Amino acid sequence: MSLNFGKIALLGSGETAPSGKKILRRIMQQERKRYKVAILETPAGFQPNTEYVAGEIKNIFDFSLREFINSVSVIPARNKKSILSPNNKNILEPLLTADFIFMGPGSPTYTVRQMKGSLALKYIHSAWKKGKTLCFSSAGALAVGKFTLPVYEIYKAGFDLYWEDGLDIFRETGFTNTTIITHWNNKEGGKHLDTRYCYMGKERFMRLKEILPSEALIIGIDEHSALLIDFPHRKLSVEGLGKVTLFYNDSTNKITIEKGQTLEIGSILNTNTTKKRLFQI
């Protein structure tokens, strides 16, 4: 079966910052069209201010990017156990016509619990297969890989190191065992606390790597930066203030993609010591 996957943008952070606006503008400029945008509240659905969080993102599309916008819908798919559920087809209707779907800040593990097996995820995947653009930022990006980092559980609550099963949206493309790490170059800890690698720090992250399968593909995305995966043209590029780091867990070779660089998927695969193909569409 021939699949016409659309583009995917993975943002490391900063979706509402000036850098995030520039990244979103760059994505939308690539096609001469006006978008129907759908914003999912799900990642922040547990927060009392979830409506405000989604509203801030909506304002970016409505005002900062208005020349590219046809309409913007916020989908309050917050909790499977409520009327505002990601299985409620009435509130999910904008996903059926959207050509740009955004899912952003919140909790990655909450996102996985609410979205896994949901009607919302089915609609998103269907839209992507039809060539629509998906944009995942921060927690949303963490959640869509094969393995998801439980950031709050480890960093805030002191859980033992582990990985959650993620939404694994890339599985049909050959991006198997993909793990996305946002906030890759975080420096909030200052001089006394290493908060790189999404607040894990080097020592914890190295131990977390040991838990992953050897063939896992790790994608580290700097803050205020984005990896753009152009499936139709089989290219990778980076926008924003930083870079993206890709490597297989069983390889010492790392690929760094700088801002403005565009790489063929094949050039990435040549450094894979297992010689497995990433791209099988």
Buried (B, 14 or more C-beta within 10 A) or exposed (E): EEEEBBBBBBBBBBBBBEBBBBBBBBBBEEEEEBBBBBBBBBBBBBBEEBBEBBBBBBEBBBEBBEEBBEBBBBBBBBBBEEEBBBBBEEBBBBBEEBBBBBBBBBBBBBBBBBBBEBBBBBBBBEBBBEBBBBBBBBBBBBBBBBBBBBBBBBBEEEEEBEBBEBBBBBEBBBBBBBBBBBBBBBEEEEEEEBBBBBBBBEEBBEEBBEEBBEBBBBBBBBBBBBBBBBBEEBBBBBBBBBBBBBBBBEBEEEBEBEBEEEBEBEEBBEEBEEEBEBBEE
